[in-house]
C-alpha cells in the first residue's frame, strides 16, 4: 500500500509538472488581452488604451480589448487589476490620479505600489492656467501680485477635492506663498465653465479640455504648466518663466500590470508599446489632446509612482487635505 501511495504521488507530481511546462511554454500572448480603463470613453487614458490596443492586435494577431470600468475615481478598475492573474492578459490604463489616491482615500482596496507592476508611461501633457476675464490680469506675475494684495479674497476652482487640478494649485500656493480659497466642483467641465464665467478666479485645466476654448478666445490662459512652451501657443509662457521658477505640473498616463507579472512579459509589453508610441500616426492622434507619447521602463515606471505618491502626500499634508 505504501509503495502504491508513493507511485501515485510521483505520478501526480510528474503530471502537474508536465502540465505547468505546457502552460508556461506557450508564447505570450496566446490569447486575448484586456486593458481596463477607469475613466469614461474619450479621455486620455481611454484614447491611449484604444490606440495601443489596435496596434498590439495588428502586431500580435490576438484581440486586445479595452473595457471601461468606471467608479471611485478609477479605483474600481485598479481593484479589478490588483486581483487579476499576473500573466500579462489583464492590464490597466491609468492617469496620475493613481498616485494621488493614497493621499485622499484612507482605505483603498489595493496598495498602489505593492499590487501593481509598471509597464510604461504612454504620454504626458501640460495644463493651462485659466483665469477669470473679470480679474483684469494678463500674466502670471500680475495674478500673483493681485493674490498677494488680497490674501484669502481670491479663490480657485478644481475638479474636486484631491483631484489633479486641486493639487496643481496647492503646488503653486506652496511655491508662491499666496492664500487662495478652494472651490471644488464635480469635474473639470464645471470648474472650467465657472472660471470662464468669472464666478471663480483661477483654474489649472488639462490641456485637452481647454485647448479649443483658448484658441477661440473663450477661455483666458495666462500660462502653461510644462517646463517648456507648447507648440500651438508659442507666445504663452510657462509658469516657471512667469515668476515661479521651477514650477512644473504635468499630467501623465501609463499602463500597469498586476504585481508579480513575469519580467519577460513586462519587457515584451514595454518594448512593443514603446515602439507603437514612436509611430508618427500615433503622435498625430495624441497631438489634438495636447499630449506627447512617452515611454519609460517598467522599473522607471515603478519609481515614478513611488516618487509621485510622496509628492502628493506632502502637498496633502501642507494643504490639510484629509483622506476620506
Helices and strands as residue ranges (DSSP letters): H 2-25, E 33-37, H 44-60, E 64-68, G 72-74, H 75-82, E 90-95, H 97-104, E 116-125, E 127-131, G 133-135, H 140-149, E 154-158, H 164-176, E 180-184, H 188-196, E 202-206, H 207-215, E 220-224, G 231-233, G 240-242, E 251-258, H 263-277, H 280-287, E 291-293, H 298-318
